Amino acid sequence: MSLEQNKALVHRFAERINAKDLEGALALVGPNFVEHAAGPGLPAGVEAVRAWFTLLFAGFPDAHYTILDVVAEGDKVVVQACSQGTHTGMFIGVPPTGKRAKWSLIDIHRVADGKLVEHWAESDQLGLMQQLGLVPPPRHNG
């Protein structure tokens, strides 16, 4: 696939996630998918993707993923993005706070044979927890 086709695949995945069409998103993932960003207690492979988005949608039913920038080279597509939503449900053991939050992410996808086959991610989890009031913001001396 071309770089443009790889980027389009990542955009389609994001569109399916934003539509809360988890099965449609998973149809874009290869059967031997490797998730490097799975949290503790999550299953491996494709089921890690299903488990993560099930947790996210339970905690943030209005969650929305916005792609800000995309860079592709070889078989990799790197995305700078942000997610936002209102914490109205249980999320990773945290009862709903009712607070709206927005956090940044960097996703790296590897594409093979027209499918997403590997994923790495870095996200501002500390910022998310601070916005939900679960972690105090840093104190400034002065």
N, CA, C and O atoms as CSV, one atom per row, in Angstrom:
chain,resi,resn,atom,element,x,y,z
A,1,MET,N,N,0.841,-1.189,0.000
A,1,MET,CA,C,0.000,0.000,0.000
A,1,MET,C,C,0.884,1.250,0.000
A,1,MET,O,O,2.009,1.241,0.500
A,2,SER,N,N,0.348,2.302,-0.567
A,2,SER,CA,C,1.085,3.567,-0.592
A,2,SER,C,C,0.983,4.260,0.762
A,2,SER,O,O,0.164,3.885,1.601
A,3,LEU,N,N,1.813,5.267,0.967
A,3,LEU,CA,C,1.754,6.043,2.211
A,3,LEU,C,C,0.377,6.673,2.374
A,3,LEU,O,O,-0.167,6.706,3.478
A,4,GLU,N,N,-0.183,7.170,1.286
A,4,GLU,CA,C,-1.516,7.791,1.357
A,4,GLU,C,C,-2.587,6.771,1.719
A,4,GLU,O,O,-3.513,7.086,2.466
A,5,GLN,N,N,-2.471,5.558,1.202
A,5,GLN,CA,C,-3.431,4.512,1.563
A,5,GLN,C,C,-3.289,4.125,3.027
A,5,GLN,O,O,-4.288,3.880,3.702
A,6,ASN,N,N,-2.057,4.068,3.524
A,6,ASN,CA,C,-1.829,3.758,4.939
A,6,ASN,C,C,-2.436,4.836,5.829
A,6,ASN,O,O,-3.072,4.526,6.837
A,7,LYS,N,N,-2.242,6.109,5.457
A,7,LYS,CA,C,-2.825,7.200,6.237
A,7,LYS,C,C,-4.353,7.146,6.185
A,7,LYS,O,O,-5.020,7.391,7.191
A,8,ALA,N,N,-4.900,6.829,5.021
A,8,ALA,CA,C,-6.357,6.726,4.887
A,8,ALA,C,C,-6.914,5.608,5.771
A,8,ALA,O,O,-8.000,5.748,6.332
A,9,LEU,N,N,-6.176,4.500,5.899
A,9,LEU,CA,C,-6.593,3.401,6.767
A,9,LEU,C,C,-6.696,3.868,8.218
A,9,LEU,O,O,-7.665,3.552,8.908
A,10,VAL,N,N,-5.700,4.617,8.676
A,10,VAL,CA,C,-5.717,5.131,10.049
A,10,VAL,C,C,-6.884,6.108,10.234
A,10,VAL,O,O,-7.531,6.104,11.281
A,11,HIS,N,N,-7.154,6.932,9.241
A,11,HIS,CA,C,-8.305,7.843,9.317
A,11,HIS,C,C,-9.614,7.061,9.385
A,11,HIS,O,O,-10.505,7.427,10.152
A,12,ARG,N,N,-9.748,5.990,8.596
A,12,ARG,CA,C,-10.971,5.169,8.646
A,12,ARG,C,C,-11.145,4.540,10.024
A,12,ARG,O,O,-12.257,4.486,10.549
A,13,PHE,N,N,-10.040,4.061,10.613
A,13,PHE,CA,C,-10.114,3.488,11.957
A,13,PHE,C,C,-10.640,4.540,12.937
A,13,PHE,O,O,-11.528,4.248,13.738
A,14,ALA,N,N,-10.101,5.756,12.877
A,14,ALA,CA,C,-10.542,6.829,13.776
A,14,ALA,C,C,-12.019,7.163,13.545
A,14,ALA,O,O,-12.760,7.388,14.501
A,15,GLU,N,N,-12.441,7.194,12.296
A,15,GLU,CA,C,-13.854,7.473,11.992
A,15,GLU,C,C,-14.763,6.416,12.590
A,15,GLU,O,O,-15.820,6.743,13.130
A,16,ARG,N,N,-14.364,5.147,12.502
A,16,ARG,CA,C,-15.179,4.063,13.063
A,16,ARG,C,C,-15.235,4.183,14.592
A,16,ARG,O,O,-16.286,3.970,15.196
A,17,ILE,N,N,-14.106,4.523,15.207
A,17,ILE,CA,C,-14.076,4.696,16.665
A,17,ILE,C,C,-14.994,5.845,17.065
A,17,ILE,O,O,-15.779,5.706,18.004
A,18,ASN,N,N,-14.909,6.970,16.373
A,18,ASN,CA,C,-15.760,8.112,16.700
A,18,ASN,C,C,-17.239,7.816,16.500
A,18,ASN,O,O,-18.088,8.406,17.168
A,19,ALA,N,N,-17.553,6.899,15.579
A,19,ALA,CA,C,-18.942,6.489,15.353
A,19,ALA,C,C,-19.384,5.424,16.366
A,19,ALA,O,O,-20.524,4.960,16.333
A,20,LYS,N,N,-18.469,5.045,17.265
A,20,LYS,CA,C,-18.711,3.976,18.249
A,20,LYS,C,C,-19.011,2.651,17.556
A,20,LYS,O,O,-19.728,1.805,18.091
A,21,ASP,N,N,-18.452,2.483,16.354
A,21,ASP,CA,C,-18.587,1.252,15.578
A,21,ASP,C,C,-17.341,0.405,15.819
A,21,ASP,O,O,-16.447,0.331,14.977
A,22,LEU,N,N,-17.306,-0.221,16.968
A,22,LEU,CA,C,-16.122,-0.993,17.354
A,22,LEU,C,C,-15.877,-2.155,16.399
A,22,LEU,O,O,-14.730,-2.425,16.044
A,23,GLU,N,N,-16.923,-2.838,15.983
A,23,GLU,CA,C,-16.732,-3.963,15.052
A,23,GLU,C,C,-16.196,-3.477,13.710
A,23,GLU,O,O,-15.360,-4.142,13.099
A,24,GLY,N,N,-16.669,-2.328,13.248
A,24,GLY,CA,C,-16.148,-1.752,12.008
A,24,GLY,C,C,-14.683,-1.380,12.137
A,24,GLY,O,O,-13.906,-1.573,11.202
A,25,ALA,N,N,-14.300,-0.844,13.293
A,25,ALA,CA,C,-12.894,-0.504,13.534
A,25,ALA,C,C,-12.043,-1.767,13.580
A,25,ALA,O,O,-10.961,-1.817,12.996
A,26,LEU,N,N,-12.537,-2.783,14.275
A,26,LEU,CA,C,-11.771,-4.030,14.398
A,26,LEU,C,C,-11.621,-4.754,13.062
A,26,LEU,O,O,-10.694,-5.546,12.892
A,27,ALA,N,N,-12.514,-4.495,12.118
A,27,ALA,CA,C,-12.389,-5.093,10.780
A,27,ALA,C,C,-11.158,-4.561,10.052
A,27,ALA,O,O,-10.704,-5.161,9.078
A,28,LEU,N,N,-10.616,-3.433,10.523
A,28,LEU,CA,C,-9.429,-2.828,9.907
A,28,LEU,C,C,-8.135,-3.305,10.564
A,28,LEU,O,O,-7.045,-2.891,10.169
A,29,VAL,N,N,-8.259,-4.181,11.571
A,29,VAL,CA,C,-7.121,-4.668,12.343
A,29,VAL,C,C,-6.806,-6.105,11.922
A,29,VAL,O,O,-7.703,-6.939,11.802
A,30,GLY,N,N,-5.525,-6.380,11.702
A,30,GLY,CA,C,-5.110,-7.718,11.297
A,30,GLY,C,C,-5.280,-8.737,12.411
A,30,GLY,O,O,-5.281,-8.375,13.587
A,31,PRO,N,N,-5.425,-10.023,12.050
A,31,PRO,CA,C,-5.678,-11.068,13.048
A,31,PRO,C,C,-4.521,-11.299,14.018
A,31,PRO,O,O,-4.741,-11.780,15.130
A,32,ASN,N,N,-3.310,-10.968,13.622
A,32,ASN,CA,C,-2.150,-11.155,14.490
A,32,ASN,C,C,-1.669,-9.832,15.072
A,32,ASN,O,O,-0.480,-9.656,15.337
A,33,PHE,N,N,-2.587,-8.917,15.264
A,33,PHE,CA,C,-2.306,-7.575,15.768
A,33,PHE,C,C,-1.518,-7.630,17.083
A,33,PHE,O,O,-1.772,-8.477,17.939
A,34,VAL,N,N,-0.560,-6.711,17.223
A,34,VAL,CA,C,0.230,-6.599,18.445
A,34,VAL,C,C,-0.012,-5.221,19.039
A,34,VAL,O,O,0.236,-4.210,18.382
A,35,GLU,N,N,-0.493,-5.171,20.271
A,35,GLU,CA,C,-0.747,-3.912,20.990
A,35,GLU,C,C,0.338,-3.720,22.033
A,35,GLU,O,O,0.400,-4.457,23.017
A,36,HIS,N,N,1.192,-2.729,21.819
A,36,HIS,CA,C,2.279,-2.445,22.752
A,36,HIS,C,C,1.841,-1.518,23.881
A,36,HIS,O,O,2.571,-1.344,24.857
A,37,ALA,N,N,0.656,-0.923,23.759
A,37,ALA,CA,C,0.208,0.057,24.745
A,37,ALA,C,C,-0.901,-0.475,25.650
A,37,ALA,O,O,-1.531,0.300,26.369
A,38,ALA,N,N,-1.147,-1.767,25.627
A,38,ALA,CA,C,-2.210,-2.328,26.466
A,38,ALA,C,C,-1.877,-2.137,27.940
A,38,ALA,O,O,-0.755,-2.395,28.375
A,39,GLY,N,N,-2.847,-1.690,28.686
A,39,GLY,CA,C,-2.657,-1.492,30.115
A,39,GLY,C,C,-2.668,-2.810,30.869
A,39,GLY,O,O,-3.015,-3.853,30.314
A,40,PRO,N,N,-2.289,-2.757,32.126
A,40,PRO,CA,C,-2.300,-3.961,32.961
A,40,PRO,C,C,-3.691,-4.584,33.000
A,40,PRO,O,O,-4.700,-3.891,33.129
A,41,GLY,N,N,-3.717,-5.883,32.887
A,41,GLY,CA,C,-4.982,-6.599,32.979
A,41,GLY,C,C,-5.750,-6.694,31.670
A,41,GLY,O,O,-6.762,-7.393,31.601
A,42,LEU,N,N,-5.292,-6.004,30.630
A,42,LEU,CA,C,-5.984,-6.107,29.346
A,42,LEU,C,C,-5.438,-7.307,28.578
A,42,LEU,O,O,-4.272,-7.671,28.731
A,43,PRO,N,N,-6.282,-7.918,27.754
A,43,PRO,CA,C,-5.824,-9.064,26.982
A,43,PRO,C,C,-4.829,-8.625,25.897
A,43,PRO,O,O,-4.562,-7.434,25.736
A,44,ALA,N,N,-4.305,-9.565,25.186
A,44,ALA,CA,C,-3.345,-9.280,24.108
A,44,ALA,C,C,-4.072,-9.186,22.770
A,44,ALA,O,O,-5.247,-9.534,22.655
A,45,GLY,N,N,-3.346,-8.709,21.770
A,45,GLY,CA,C,-3.816,-8.726,20.396
A,45,GLY,C,C,-5.049,-7.889,20.138
A,45,GLY,O,O,-5.266,-6.849,20.761
A,46,VAL,N,N,-5.854,-8.369,19.202
A,46,VAL,CA,C,-7.069,-7.659,18.797
A,46,VAL,C,C,-7.979,-7.440,20.009
A,46,VAL,O,O,-8.645,-6.410,20.110
A,47,GLU,N,N,-8.004,-8.402,20.915
A,47,GLU,CA,C,-8.879,-8.272,22.084
A,47,GLU,C,C,-8.447,-7.116,22.993
A,47,GLU,O,O,-9.268,-6.591,23.745
A,48,ALA,N,N,-7.181,-6.716,22.936
A,48,ALA,CA,C,-6.734,-5.536,23.691
A,48,ALA,C,C,-7.421,-4.286,23.164
A,48,ALA,O,O,-7.810,-3.413,23.940
A,49,VAL,N,N,-7.570,-4.198,21.850
A,49,VAL,CA,C,-8.248,-3.055,21.235
A,49,VAL,C,C,-9.713,-3.038,21.669
A,49,VAL,O,O,-10.233,-1.999,22.075
A,50,ARG,N,N,-10.368,-4.183,21.581
A,50,ARG,CA,C,-11.767,-4.280,21.979
A,50,ARG,C,C,-11.937,-3.900,23.460
A,50,ARG,O,O,-12.834,-3.133,23.810
A,51,ALA,N,N,-11.078,-4.437,24.311
A,51,ALA,CA,C,-11.181,-4.168,25.747
A,51,ALA,C,C,-10.954,-2.690,26.046
A,51,ALA,O,O,-11.697,-2.095,26.827
A,52,TRP,N,N,-9.930,-2.091,25.431
A,52,TRP,CA,C,-9.636,-0.684,25.705
A,52,TRP,C,C,-10.801,0.209,25.309
A,52,TRP,O,O,-11.232,1.045,26.104
A,53,PHE,N,N,-11.316,0.051,24.103
A,53,PHE,CA,C,-12.393,0.945,23.664
A,53,PHE,C,C,-13.693,0.663,24.400
A,53,PHE,O,O,-14.509,1.569,24.565
A,54,THR,N,N,-13.905,-0.560,24.843
A,54,THR,CA,C,-15.076,-0.857,25.671
A,54,THR,C,C,-14.971,-0.093,26.991
A,54,THR,O,O,-15.954,0.494,27.443
A,55,LEU,N,N,-13.780,-0.092,27.617
A,55,LEU,CA,C,-13.562,0.679,28.851
A,55,LEU,C,C,-13.729,2.176,28.612
A,55,LEU,O,O,-14.384,2.870,29.390
A,56,LEU,N,N,-13.129,2.667,27.523
A,56,LEU,CA,C,-13.199,4.095,27.222
A,56,LEU,C,C,-14.638,4.539,26.992
A,56,LEU,O,O,-15.066,5.551,27.547
A,57,PHE,N,N,-15.394,3.793,26.179
A,57,PHE,CA,C,-16.773,4.177,25.879
A,57,PHE,C,C,-17.670,4.067,27.109
A,57,PHE,O,O,-18.637,4.819,27.231
A,58,ALA,N,N,-17.367,3.139,28.028
A,58,ALA,CA,C,-18.146,3.033,29.266
A,58,ALA,C,C,-17.928,4.266,30.139
A,58,ALA,O,O,-18.874,4.789,30.728
A,59,GLY,N,N,-16.700,4.721,30.221
A,59,GLY,CA,C,-16.378,5.867,31.072
A,59,GLY,C,C,-16.656,7.205,30.430
A,59,GLY,O,O,-17.038,8.161,31.105
A,60,PHE,N,N,-16.463,7.276,29.118
A,60,PHE,CA,C,-16.642,8.512,28.354
A,60,PHE,C,C,-17.530,8.213,27.143
A,60,PHE,O,O,-17.027,8.096,26.026
A,61,PRO,N,N,-18.836,8.089,27.349
A,61,PRO,CA,C,-19.720,7.709,26.228
A,61,PRO,C,C,-19.661,8.682,25.054
A,61,PRO,O,O,-19.939,8.300,23.918
A,62,ASP,N,N,-19.304,9.922,25.318
A,62,ASP,CA,C,-19.212,10.912,24.242
A,62,ASP,C,C,-17.775,11.103,23.759
A,62,ASP,O,O,-17.470,12.110,23.120
A,63,ALA,N,N,-16.896,10.157,24.054
A,63,ALA,CA,C,-15.481,10.269,23.668
A,63,ALA,C,C,-15.351,10.550,22.176
A,63,ALA,O,O,-16.067,9.988,21.348
A,64,HIS,N,N,-14.417,11.435,21.865
A,64,HIS,CA,C,-14.152,11.779,20.462
A,64,HIS,C,C,-12.653,11.914,20.275
A,64,HIS,O,O,-11.974,12.546,21.085
A,65,TYR,N,N,-12.136,11.320,19.206
A,65,TYR,CA,C,-10.719,11.292,18.868
A,65,TYR,C,C,-10.515,12.209,17.667
A,65,TYR,O,O,-11.145,12.023,16.626
A,66,THR,N,N,-9.638,13.195,17.810
A,66,THR,CA,C,-9.377,14.146,16.732
A,66,THR,C,C,-7.933,14.014,16.276
A,66,THR,O,O,-7.002,14.178,17.065
A,67,ILE,N,N,-7.759,13.721,15.013
A,67,ILE,CA,C,-6.417,13.661,14.429
A,67,ILE,C,C,-5.976,15.075,14.097
A,67,ILE,O,O,-6.654,15.791,13.360
A,68,LEU,N,N,-4.828,15.473,14.647
A,68,LEU,CA,C,-4.285,16.807,14.420
A,68,LEU,C,C,-3.218,16.808,13.328
A,68,LEU,O,O,-3.094,17.778,12.580
A,69,ASP,N,N,-2.451,15.732,13.237
A,69,ASP,CA,C,-1.382,15.645,12.247
A,69,ASP,C,C,-1.065,14.177,11.996
A,69,ASP,O,O,-1.192,13.342,12.891
A,70,VAL,N,N,-0.653,13.872,10.772
A,70,VAL,CA,C,-0.316,12.498,10.387
A,70,VAL,C,C,0.970,12.533,9.579
A,70,VAL,O,O,1.125,13.340,8.663
A,71,VAL,N,N,1.897,11.635,9.936
A,71,VAL,CA,C,3.144,11.468,9.195
A,71,VAL,C,C,3.289,9.983,8.897
A,71,VAL,O,O,3.091,9.138,9.770
A,72,ALA,N,N,3.637,9.677,7.649
A,72,ALA,CA,C,3.812,8.268,7.274
A,72,ALA,C,C,5.152,8.083,6.585
A,72,ALA,O,O,5.596,8.914,5.793
A,73,GLU,N,N,5.775,6.966,6.914
A,73,GLU,CA,C,7.014,6.577,6.250
A,73,GLU,C,C,7.116,5.065,6.318
A,73,GLU,O,O,6.888,4.463,7.367
A,74,GLY,N,N,7.457,4.461,5.204
A,74,GLY,CA,C,7.548,3.002,5.170
A,74,GLY,C,C,6.200,2.388,5.513
A,74,GLY,O,O,5.179,2.729,4.916
A,75,ASP,N,N,6.207,1.479,6.480
A,75,ASP,CA,C,4.958,0.822,6.883
A,75,ASP,C,C,4.357,1.426,8.147
A,75,ASP,O,O,3.454,0.837,8.742
A,76,LYS,N,N,4.846,2.594,8.566
A,76,LYS,CA,C,4.375,3.215,9.814
A,76,LYS,C,C,3.605,4.507,9.533
A,76,LYS,O,O,3.921,5.263,8.614
A,77,VAL,N,N,2.582,4.728,10.363
A,77,VAL,CA,C,1.796,5.957,10.337
A,77,VAL,C,C,1.784,6.495,11.762
A,77,VAL,O,O,1.356,5.813,12.693
A,78,VAL,N,N,2.261,7.730,11.921
A,78,VAL,CA,C,2.319,8.376,13.231
A,78,VAL,C,C,1.254,9.467,13.269
A,78,VAL,O,O,1.139,10.283,12.355
A,79,VAL,N,N,0.483,9.458,14.350
A,79,VAL,CA,C,-0.616,10.399,14.498
A,79,VAL,C,C,-0.435,11.205,15.768
A,79,VAL,O,O,-0.225,10.652,16.848
A,80,GLN,N,N,-0.518,12.533,15.625
A,80,GLN,CA,C,-0.652,13.418,16.789
A,80,GLN,C,C,-2.142,13.691,16.898
A,80,GLN,O,O,-2.771,14.123,15.931
A,81,ALA,N,N,-2.709,13.441,18.070
A,81,ALA,CA,C,-4.155,13.534,18.220
A,81,ALA,C,C,-4.515,14.030,19.613
A,81,ALA,O,O,-3.661,14.185,20.486
A,82,CYS,N,N,-5.810,14.274,19.789
A,82,CYS,CA,C,-6.334,14.519,21.132
A,82,CYS,C,C,-7.660,13.788,21.242
A,82,CYS,O,O,-8.371,13.596,20.255
A,83,SER,N,N,-7.969,13.394,22.441
A,83,SER,CA,C,-9.265,12.792,22.752
A,83,SER,C,C,-9.928,13.665,23.793
A,83,SER,O,O,-9.268,14.332,24.589
A,84,GLN,N,N,-11.243,13.646,23.769
A,84,GLN,CA,C,-11.983,14.394,24.778
A,84,GLN,C,C,-13.315,13.721,25.029
A,84,GLN,O,O,-13.845,13.006,24.178
A,85,GLY,N,N,-13.835,13.963,26.197
A,85,GLY,CA,C,-15.121,13.401,26.541
A,85,GLY,C,C,-15.499,13.765,27.963
A,85,GLY,O,O,-14.716,14.353,28.710
A,86,THR,N,N,-16.724,13.399,28.316
A,86,THR,CA,C,-17.251,13.669,29.646
A,86,THR,C,C,-17.278,12.365,30.433
A,86,THR,O,O,-17.827,11.361,29.979
A,87,HIS,N,N,-16.677,12.395,31.617
A,87,HIS,CA,C,-16.540,11.195,32.439
A,87,HIS,C,C,-17.853,10.936,33.186
A,87,HIS,O,O,-18.033,11.375,34.322
A,88,THR,N,N,-18.769,10.210,32.523
A,88,THR,CA,C,-20.088,9.950,33.110
A,88,THR,C,C,-20.306,8.485,33.481
A,88,THR,O,O,-21.389,8.112,33.934
A,89,GLY,N,N,-19.292,7.662,33.291
A,89,GLY,CA,C,-19.415,6.246,33.637
A,89,GLY,C,C,-18.141,5.755,34.300
A,89,GLY,O,O,-17.142,6.472,34.355
A,90,MET,N,N,-18.183,4.530,34.802
A,90,MET,CA,C,-17.014,3.925,35.435
A,90,MET,C,C,-15.898,3.797,34.410
A,90,MET,O,O,-16.119,3.327,33.294
A,91,PHE,N,N,-14.699,4.217,34.797
A,91,PHE,CA,C,-13.552,4.146,33.888
A,91,PHE,C,C,-12.349,3.658,34.667
A,91,PHE,O,O,-11.905,4.320,35.605
A,92,ILE,N,N,-11.820,2.510,34.289
A,92,ILE,CA,C,-10.683,1.849,34.938
A,92,ILE,C,C,-10.771,1.924,36.464
A,92,ILE,O,O,-9.805,2.255,37.150
A,93,GLY,N,N,-11.951,1.607,36.961
A,93,GLY,CA,C,-12.168,1.560,38.402
A,93,GLY,C,C,-12.490,2.896,39.042
A,93,GLY,O,O,-12.653,2.965,40.261
A,94,VAL,N,N,-12.586,3.955,38.258
A,94,VAL,CA,C,-12.868,5.292,38.796
A,94,VAL,C,C,-14.336,5.621,38.557
A,94,VAL,O,O,-14.791,5.626,37.413
A,95,PRO,N,N,-15.086,5.899,39.633
A,95,PRO,CA,C,-16.492,6.272,39.462
A,95,PRO,C,C,-16.609,7.586,38.684
A,95,PRO,O,O,-15.676,8.388,38.682
A,96,PRO,N,N,-17.739,7.806,38.032
A,96,PRO,CA,C,-17.911,9.008,37.223
A,96,PRO,C,C,-17.724,10.294,38.034
A,96,PRO,O,O,-18.196,10.409,39.165
A,97,THR,N,N,-17.034,11.239,37.435
A,97,THR,CA,C,-16.834,12.546,38.060
A,97,THR,C,C,-17.736,13.605,37.439
A,97,THR,O,O,-17.943,14.667,38.026
A,98,GLY,N,N,-18.274,13.321,36.257
A,98,GLY,CA,C,-19.082,14.298,35.542
A,98,GLY,C,C,-18.250,15.378,34.865
A,98,GLY,O,O,-18.802,16.295,34.256
A,99,LYS,N,N,-16.938,15.279,34.965
A,99,LYS,CA,C,-16.059,16.314,34.409
A,99,LYS,C,C,-15.707,16.021,32.956
A,99,LYS,O,O,-15.567,14.870,32.542
A,100,ARG,N,N,-15.569,17.093,32.207
A,100,ARG,CA,C,-15.125,17.000,30.819
A,100,ARG,C,C,-13.601,17.079,30.807
A,100,ARG,O,O,-13.008,17.872,31.538
A,101,ALA,N,N,-12.978,16.259,29.979
A,101,ALA,CA,C,-11.518,16.226,29.913
A,101,ALA,C,C,-11.068,16.145,28.458
A,101,ALA,O,O,-11.787,15.659,27.585
A,102,LYS,N,N,-9.865,16.634,28.234
A,102,LYS,CA,C,-9.227,16.563,26.912
A,102,LYS,C,C,-7.772,16.199,27.138
A,102,LYS,O,O,-7.095,16.824,27.954
A,103,TRP,N,N,-7.281,15.184,26.416
A,103,TRP,CA,C,-5.904,14.751,26.595
A,103,TRP,C,C,-5.267,14.490,25.236
A,103,TRP,O,O,-5.939,14.153,24.261
A,104,SER,N,N,-3.941,14.659,25.206
A,104,SER,CA,C,-3.200,14.492,23.959
A,104,SER,C,C,-2.652,13.069,23.841
A,104,SER,O,O,-2.448,12.374,24.836
A,105,LEU,N,N,-2.423,12.659,22.593
A,105,LEU,CA,C,-1.907,11.323,22.306
A,105,LEU,C,C,-0.959,11.368,21.111
A,105,LEU,O,O,-1.074,12.217,20.228
A,106,ILE,N,N,-0.039,10.443,21.116
A,106,ILE,CA,C,0.767,10.134,19.941
A,106,ILE,C,C,0.560,8.639,19.689
A,106,ILE,O,O,0.871,7.815,20.549
A,107,ASP,N,N,0.042,8.295,18.529
A,107,ASP,CA,C,-0.168,6.896,18.149
A,107,ASP,C,C,0.758,6.555,16.994
A,107,ASP,O,O,0.910,7.337,16.055
A,108,ILE,N,N,1.369,5.394,17.068
A,108,ILE,CA,C,2.188,4.879,15.973
A,108,ILE,C,C,1.562,3.555,15.547
A,108,ILE,O,O,1.435,2.627,16.346
A,109,HIS,N,N,1.178,3.484,14.286
A,109,HIS,CA,C,0.566,2.280,13.725
A,109,HIS,C,C,1.507,1.677,12.688
A,109,HIS,O,O,2.149,2.397,11.923
A,110,ARG,N,N,1.578,0.367,12.672
A,110,ARG,CA,C,2.266,-0.316,11.578
A,110,ARG,C,C,1.205,-1.001,10.732
A,110,ARG,O,O,0.292,-1.644,11.250
A,111,VAL,N,N,1.344,-0.851,9.419
A,111,VAL,CA,C,0.364,-1.367,8.473
A,111,VAL,C,C,1.009,-2.473,7.637
A,111,VAL,O,O,2.156,-2.348,7.208
A,112,ALA,N,N,0.266,-3.550,7.412
A,112,ALA,CA,C,0.705,-4.626,6.514
A,112,ALA,C,C,-0.530,-5.219,5.843
A,112,ALA,O,O,-1.546,-5.463,6.494
A,113,ASP,N,N,-0.433,-5.442,4.563
A,113,ASP,CA,C,-1.523,-6.073,3.799
A,113,ASP,C,C,-2.860,-5.370,4.004
A,113,ASP,O,O,-3.900,-6.024,4.080
A,114,GLY,N,N,-2.838,-4.043,4.093
A,114,GLY,CA,C,-4.074,-3.277,4.195
A,114,GLY,C,C,-4.733,-3.305,5.556
A,114,GLY,O,O,-5.895,-2.918,5.683
A,115,LYS,N,N,-4.020,-3.755,6.581
A,115,LYS,CA,C,-4.578,-3.831,7.937
A,115,LYS,C,C,-3.623,-3.193,8.932
A,115,LYS,O,O,-2.414,-3.139,8.706
A,116,LEU,N,N,-4.174,-2.713,10.029
A,116,LEU,CA,C,-3.358,-2.261,11.154
A,116,LEU,C,C,-2.863,-3.509,11.872
A,116,LEU,O,O,-3.663,-4.352,12.275
A,117,VAL,N,N,-1.542,-3.633,12.034
A,117,VAL,CA,C,-1.006,-4.876,12.599
A,117,VAL,C,C,-0.193,-4.671,13.868
A,117,VAL,O,O,0.143,-5.637,14.553
A,118,GLU,N,N,0.128,-3.415,14.189
A,118,GLU,CA,C,0.907,-3.155,15.395
A,118,GLU,C,C,0.629,-1.722,15.819
A,118,GLU,O,O,0.403,-0.852,14.979
A,119,HIS,N,N,0.647,-1.475,17.145
A,119,HIS,CA,C,0.330,-0.146,17.662
A,119,HIS,C,C,1.138,0.157,18.923
A,119,HIS,O,O,1.279,-0.680,19.814
A,120,TRP,N,N,1.659,1.372,18.965
A,120,TRP,CA,C,2.303,1.933,20.147
A,120,TRP,C,C,1.592,3.243,20.454
A,120,TRP,O,O,1.061,3.876,19.542
A,121,ALA,N,N,1.567,3.667,21.712
A,121,ALA,CA,C,0.915,4.938,22.043
A,121,ALA,C,C,1.544,5.568,23.272
A,121,ALA,O,O,2.038,4.885,24.170
A,122,GLU,N,N,1.511,6.873,23.281
A,122,GLU,CA,C,1.848,7.681,24.445
A,122,GLU,C,C,0.700,8.656,24.620
A,122,GLU,O,O,0.303,9.332,23.671
A,123,SER,N,N,0.167,8.732,25.824
A,123,SER,CA,C,-0.930,9.676,26.067
A,123,SER,C,C,-0.715,10.397,27.382
A,123,SER,O,O,-0.031,9.903,28.278
A,124,ASP,N,N,-1.305,11.560,27.481
A,124,ASP,CA,C,-1.165,12.394,28.673
A,124,ASP,C,C,-2.139,11.917,29.745
A,124,ASP,O,O,-3.141,12.575,30.023
A,125,GLN,N,N,-1.838,10.779,30.336
A,125,GLN,CA,C,-2.713,10.214,31.366
A,125,GLN,C,C,-2.688,11.044,32.644
A,125,GLN,O,O,-3.702,11.140,33.336
A,126,LEU,N,N,-1.547,11.645,32.967
A,126,LEU,CA,C,-1.481,12.506,34.147
A,126,LEU,C,C,-2.402,13.706,33.978
A,126,LEU,O,O,-3.142,14.061,34.895
A,127,GLY,N,N,-2.357,14.331,32.806
A,127,GLY,CA,C,-3.245,15.465,32.544
A,127,GLY,C,C,-4.709,15.067,32.638
A,127,GLY,O,O,-5.527,15.821,33.165
A,128,LEU,N,N,-5.041,13.887,32.129
A,128,LEU,CA,C,-6.413,13.383,32.216
A,128,LEU,C,C,-6.824,13.222,33.674
A,128,LEU,O,O,-7.901,13.673,34.064
A,129,MET,N,N,-5.987,12.589,34.479
A,129,MET,CA,C,-6.308,12.373,35.889
A,129,MET,C,C,-6.422,13.706,36.650
A,129,MET,O,O,-7.252,13.834,37.551
A,130,GLN,N,N,-5.600,14.684,36.294
A,130,GLN,CA,C,-5.695,16.004,36.928
A,130,GLN,C,C,-7.020,16.674,36.564
A,130,GLN,O,O,-7.670,17.264,37.427
A,131,GLN,N,N,-7.423,16.588,35.300
A,131,GLN,CA,C,-8.687,17.196,34.881
A,131,GLN,C,C,-9.892,16.548,35.559
A,131,GLN,O,O,-10.903,17.207,35.803
A,132,LEU,N,N,-9.780,15.266,35.857
A,132,LEU,CA,C,-10.880,14.564,36.531
A,132,LEU,C,C,-10.859,14.798,38.044
A,132,LEU,O,O,-11.760,14.356,38.757
A,133,GLY,N,N,-9.821,15.498,38.533
A,133,GLY,CA,C,-9.724,15.793,39.954
A,133,GLY,C,C,-9.182,14.635,40.771
A,133,GLY,O,O,-9.322,14.623,41.994
A,134,LEU,N,N,-8.564,13.660,40.114
A,134,LEU,CA,C,-8.053,12.481,40.803
A,134,LEU,C,C,-6.610,12.649,41.258
A,134,LEU,O,O,-6.150,11.941,42.154
A,135,VAL,N,N,-5.903,13.580,40.645
A,135,VAL,CA,C,-4.521,13.885,40.979
A,135,VAL,C,C,-4.426,15.408,41.071
A,135,VAL,O,O,-4.880,16.103,40.163
A,136,PRO,N,N,-3.851,15.937,42.140
A,136,PRO,CA,C,-3.771,17.401,42.249
A,136,PRO,C,C,-2.810,17.970,41.198
A,136,PRO,O,O,-1.829,17.327,40.824
A,137,PRO,N,N,-3.107,19.172,40.736
A,137,PRO,CA,C,-2.167,19.826,39.822
A,137,PRO,C,C,-0.891,20.175,40.570
A,137,PRO,O,O,-0.901,20.242,41.799
A,138,PRO,N,N,0.211,20.398,39.855
A,138,PRO,CA,C,1.460,20.739,40.534
A,138,PRO,C,C,1.328,22.063,41.273
A,138,PRO,O,O,0.651,22.987,40.822
A,139,ARG,N,N,1.986,22.128,42.408
A,139,ARG,CA,C,2.011,23.392,43.186
A,139,ARG,C,C,3.163,24.248,42.666
A,139,ARG,O,O,4.226,23.739,42.310
A,140,HIS,N,N,2.932,25.524,42.632
A,140,HIS,CA,C,3.979,26.458,42.211
A,140,HIS,C,C,4.469,27.210,43.447
A,140,HIS,O,O,3.686,27.812,44.181
A,141,ASN,N,N,5.738,27.160,43.649
A,141,ASN,CA,C,6.335,27.927,44.756
A,141,ASN,C,C,6.661,29.322,44.235
A,141,ASN,O,O,7.182,29.477,43.130
A,142,GLY,N,N,6.358,30.303,45.017
A,142,GLY,CA,C,6.750,31.626,44.562
A,142,GLY,C,C,5.874,32.666,44.991
A,142,GLY,O,O,6.098,33.833,44.671
